[in-house]
Amino acid sequence: MDLTSRIEAFAKLGKFLSQFNRSSISKKDSIPFNELFFDGFLHQIKLAEEDNAWFTKDNILYALEGWSQQLTSQKLTNWLEKYTIQNVSTPSKIGIVMAGNIPLVGFHDFLCVLISGHKVIVKQSSNDKHLLPFLSKYLEYIDSSFKGKIEFTEGKLEDFDAVIATGSNNTARYFEYYFKDVPAIIRKNRNSVAVLTGTETEEEMRNLSEDIFRYYGLGCRSVSKVFVPKGYDFDNIFKGVYHQSAIIETAKYANNYDYNKAVYIMSQFDMLENGFLMIKEDKSYSSPIATLFYETYEDKSELKQRLKKDEDQIQCIVSKGFIDNEISFGQTQCPALHDYADGEDTVAFLLKTS
């Protein structure tokens, strides 16, 4: 199975996923094996929603839309053109330990392993166990060469040549010890931030709300903190997020909001709130659900130095004309294929294991 065949297989998977989006779920006659897989995938979406209250149908479909837009022949080819990917007679077996904070969060690693010609053994999070195995079966129907190259396990990872593991800072220490004898990418906690100037448009602030609330703020690309100039008017944020007020109708979100609000009040912390979001001054990058942390700045150069120093804690920086590689407002949850988690080039890593 050569690279061109693998690209074509994933492009067909992208077309299959294109049937499932937030505007409509529509079965297309032109999609291969739809009679076998369309209704079954609808059922997997339902199971994923039932198993994990954070995985709302809207958020699942948002993730599927994103992948359907990235999995095209053109985008896959453009992404991979800078690499020298050769066919290997004995592919490596790559273990992936996946997180489960947002739907299909480990799919990019899964894609990188298979597109580079290796075998994959996946240990999924119990929070996100329905979607990927089903899509793997679809891949095997699209191209039978994938059969025998995809394995899922609920036990310990065993018999692998390299590993990609994602977890918290605490579990990362365990990963570093357990996987110390093989090539490994170990990912830890990261959060995303926004740098505001007070000159943002209403549309930009509305877009920022997507960066804050998409996936309930559980993703590493979710904005959990903003840096604002001294004297900043926080009404700009509250006006921008107002259209997201229905989020408080989600029971788990509301419970977290009530709990964290009670903690802040009992601890006599100063904070601003509007009934579904609290804004609190805090030096940490990782804010609780329903809370947005902030710090003020006076000197942009000093802030740039601060963010550079803390880059191992930051996944994305949302801003306008502030820093290189910044993300536009509203785009943190729309990564391209070359946007590697933690800035670690996964394909380059995998090619070294060949």
ChimeraX attribute file (.defattr): number of C-alpha atoms within 10 A of each C-alpha:
attribute: neighborCount
match mode: 1-to-1
recipient: residues
	/A:1	12
	/A:2	14
	/A:3	17
	/A:4	12
	/A:5	13
	/A:6	23
	/A:7	22
	/A:8	19
	/A:9	23
	/A:10	24
	/A:11	21
	/A:12	22
	/A:13	22
	/A:14	21
	/A:15	19
	/A:16	23
	/A:17	24
	/A:18	22
	/A:19	19
	/A:20	23
	/A:21	20
	/A:22	15
	/A:23	9
	/A:24	9
	/A:25	13
	/A:26	11
	/A:27	15
	/A:28	13
	/A:29	9
	/A:30	9
	/A:31	17
	/A:32	16
	/A:33	13
	/A:34	16
	/A:35	11
	/A:36	11
	/A:37	18
	/A:38	18
	/A:39	12
	/A:40	13
	/A:41	19
	/A:42	14
	/A:43	14
	/A:44	18
	/A:45	21
	/A:46	17
	/A:47	15
	/A:48	22
	/A:49	20
	/A:50	13
	/A:51	15
	/A:52	17
	/A:53	14
	/A:54	22
	/A:55	24
	/A:56	18
	/A:57	17
	/A:58	15
	/A:59	19
	/A:60	23
	/A:61	23
	/A:62	21
	/A:63	22
	/A:64	23
	/A:65	19
	/A:66	18
	/A:67	23
	/A:68	22
	/A:69	16
	/A:70	19
	/A:71	24
	/A:72	20
	/A:73	18
	/A:74	12
	/A:75	16
	/A:76	20
	/A:77	15
	/A:78	12
	/A:79	13
	/A:80	18
	/A:81	9
	/A:82	9
	/A:83	11
	/A:84	10
	/A:85	17
	/A:86	12
	/A:87	14
	/A:88	13
	/A:89	8
	/A:90	10
	/A:91	17
	/A:92	19
	/A:93	23
	/A:94	26
	/A:95	27
	/A:96	25
	/A:97	21
	/A:98	23
	/A:99	21
	/A:100	21
	/A:101	21
	/A:102	22
	/A:103	29
	/A:104	21
	/A:105	19
	/A:106	23
	/A:107	14
	/A:108	16
	/A:109	23
	/A:110	23
	/A:111	16
	/A:112	20
	/A:113	26
	/A:114	21
	/A:115	22
	/A:116	26
	/A:117	26
	/A:118	22
	/A:119	24
	/A:120	26
	/A:121	22
	/A:122	24
	/A:123	20
	/A:124	22
	/A:125	15
	/A:126	13
	/A:127	17
	/A:128	22
	/A:129	21
	/A:130	21
	/A:131	21
	/A:132	20
	/A:133	16
	/A:134	14
	/A:135	17
	/A:136	18
	/A:137	16
	/A:138	23
	/A:139	20
	/A:140	16
	/A:141	17
	/A:142	18
	/A:143	17
	/A:144	14
	/A:145	14
	/A:146	20
	/A:147	14
	/A:148	10
	/A:149	16
	/A:150	21
	/A:151	15
	/A:152	17
	/A:153	12
	/A:154	10
	/A:155	8
	/A:156	8
	/A:157	17
	/A:158	10
	/A:159	10
	/A:160	15
	/A:161	17
	/A:162	20
	/A:163	23
	/A:164	24
	/A:165	22
	/A:166	22
	/A:167	19
	/A:168	14
	/A:169	14
	/A:170	10
	/A:171	15
	/A:172	17
	/A:173	13
	/A:174	13
	/A:175	21
	/A:176	16
	/A:177	9
	/A:178	10
	/A:179	17
	/A:180	10
	/A:181	10
	/A:182	13
	/A:183	16
	/A:184	20
	/A:185	21
	/A:186	21
	/A:187	20
	/A:188	18
	/A:189	20
	/A:190	21
	/A:191	23
	/A:192	24
	/A:193	28
	/A:194	25
	/A:195	25
	/A:196	20
	/A:197	16
	/A:198	15
	/A:199	8
	/A:200	14
	/A:201	11
	/A:202	13
	/A:203	12
	/A:204	16
	/A:205	20
	/A:206	22
	/A:207	17
	/A:208	24
	/A:209	23
	/A:210	22
	/A:211	28
	/A:212	28
	/A:213	20
	/A:214	22
	/A:215	23
	/A:216	21
	/A:217	24
	/A:218	20
	/A:219	25
	/A:220	24
	/A:221	26
	/A:222	27
	/A:223	33
	/A:224	27
	/A:225	27
	/A:226	22
	/A:227	19
	/A:228	19
	/A:229	16
	/A:230	13
	/A:231	10
	/A:232	14
	/A:233	11
	/A:234	13
	/A:235	11
	/A:236	16
	/A:237	17
	/A:238	20
	/A:239	14
	/A:240	20
	/A:241	21
	/A:242	14
	/A:243	11
	/A:244	16
	/A:245	12
	/A:246	9
	/A:247	17
	/A:248	17
	/A:249	11
	/A:250	13
	/A:251	12
	/A:252	15
	/A:253	18
	/A:254	17
	/A:255	15
	/A:256	16
	/A:257	20
	/A:258	14
	/A:259	13
	/A:260	17
	/A:261	20
	/A:262	12
	/A:263	11
	/A:264	14
	/A:265	11
	/A:266	9
	/A:267	9
	/A:268	9
	/A:269	12
	/A:270	10
	/A:271	15
	/A:272	16
	/A:273	14
	/A:274	13
	/A:275	13
	/A:276	19
	/A:277	22
	/A:278	20
	/A:279	21
	/A:280	19
	/A:281	17
	/A:282	14
	/A:283	12
	/A:284	13
	/A:285	22
	/A:286	21
	/A:287	20
	/A:288	15
	/A:289	21
	/A:290	27
	/A:291	24
	/A:292	25
	/A:293	22
	/A:294	22
	/A:295	17
	/A:296	18
	/A:297	18
	/A:298	11
	/A:299	10
	/A:300	14
	/A:301	10
	/A:302	11
	/A:303	15
	/A:304	14
	/A:305	11
	/A:306	11
	/A:307	15
	/A:308	12
	/A:309	10
	/A:310	11
	/A:311	15
	/A:312	14
	/A:313	19
	/A:314	20
	/A:315	21
	/A:316	24
	/A:317	26
	/A:318	25
	/A:319	23
	/A:320	17
	/A:321	11
	/A:322	15
	/A:323	14
	/A:324	9
	/A:325	11
	/A:326	16
	/A:327	20
	/A:328	17
	/A:329	21
	/A:330	20
	/A:331	15
	/A:332	25
	/A:333	21
	/A:334	18
	/A:335	15
	/A:336	13
	/A:337	17
	/A:338	16
	/A:339	13
	/A:340	15
	/A:341	18
	/A:342	20
	/A:343	12
	/A:344	13
	/A:345	14
	/A:346	20
	/A:347	19
	/A:348	15
	/A:349	17
	/A:350	23
	/A:351	17
	/A:352	8
	/A:353	15
	/A:354	18
